[in-house]
Structure formats: C-alpha cells, structure tokens
Amino acid sequence: MVNWDSKGAFFLLGYLYGRGLGGPEDIAKGVEYLQRAGGYGEAKEELRRYKKIFFGKWVRR
C-alpha cells in the first residue's frame, strides 16, 4: 500500500500528470503535486521542465 503523505508519492503523481502517462496530460495538476513533494530532489528536477506563462498557465519548457 502507498503512503500518499510521502514526498515520493507526490513526485510520482506529479510526474504522471505532467507527462500525461496513463491518462490525459494536466501540467497544472502535475506541478501542484511536484510542489507538494517539497525538497525531494527528483521533484525539483522535474519542476524545471515547466514554466508559468504570463497569463498563469503552466506549459512545458
């Protein structure tokens, strides 16, 4: 069973949503989960792949 309070779980969810693996791509939701992962190193690296444009929408770099 997965502990959904762990940083690794939030990273995994953010990775899957941000890249659209296993479902429709939702970068905003992916970034939200990656930010919840906090100081998790892989989450920081994955967050560098996205940026927020002028109108507040998240896009891939």
Secondary structure, DSSP 4 states (H G I P E B T S, - for coil): ---TTSHHHHHHHHHHHHHTTTS---HHHHHHHHHHTTT-HHHHHHHTTEEE-TTS-EEE-
